[in-house]
Amino acid sequence: MLSTSVINNTAFHPSTFILLGIPGMQDQHVWAAIPFCSMYILALVGNGTILYIVMTNRTLHEPMYLFLCLLSITDLILCSTTLPKMLTIFWFRSHIISYQGCLTQMFFVHTIFATESAVLLAMAFDRYVAICHPLHYTSILNATLIGKIGLACVVRGLLFVFPFVILIKRLPFCGHHIIPHTYCEHMGIAKLACASIKPNTIYGLTVALSVTGMDVVLITTSYGLILRAVLRLPSKDAQFRAFSTCGAHICVILVFYVPAFFSFFTHRFGHQVPPHVHIVLANLYLLVPPVLNPLVYGINTKQIRLRIFGFFMGRR
């Protein structure tokens, strides 16, 4: 009777978790926070500038720039779900996070990541229509369709990520509650459970391969069709403009997916990768895209570049 009571009292949802930070680098947390904080500020300023410029210039209310606004919004949310808490861990040693707060952070991290992946797919579709069907571009990608695409991106993320919360809530936590990470993510929480996490592992792999993996396949297919269409253009100048426009998007895609997939697979299969390397990469794949996306589009997109220059020079 006593043993049953002990089991019932130890297998429960804890009131709090402890986010350790970067394992093995606790002494360098104060200094490590400086570049992370600098990148976060750049992400806020860069994406905020993109949103302001597009929203205040009616000439930029075109499909490409509206999708860019969607990307900037997801970037702002993506980095803001993790960086503020990480900085409090590094600078103020505020390692404690509530159980519900941890699940909320996990939900938003995975949902916004899935949403941004869908936005990148939508942007690839935008470039496909613009280059392969230029005469029907504005009629196909009208404001109504763009709104529906944006809503579909968000809903898809919510539907696929919500089961993560259910899978975590079914797990008992009867051991330590220390998460060797700077933020709460699905498998990092699941590994603390004192029960089988096979459903969590299977569903996590399924979502990664069927959602994000499918996005990559469709994006690749889209750019294959774009490449074929561009090579058929008679003018070298037209080919250069098309490649220049698509080049910015391809850079953004590589920056987003390469570190994300590396982090995902090393978390599950790369047991030889040092923990601090994995944790740093896991933070960078949520922070580097929001920092670089405004820079890439600002440099490669003439209309954005000119308005950014005018904005900071005091001209509208």
Summary of the structure (lengths in Angstrom):
residues: 316
radius of gyration: 21.8
end to end distance: 76.0
largest distance: 83.8
contacts: 988
relative contact order: 0.15
helix: 78%
strand: 3%
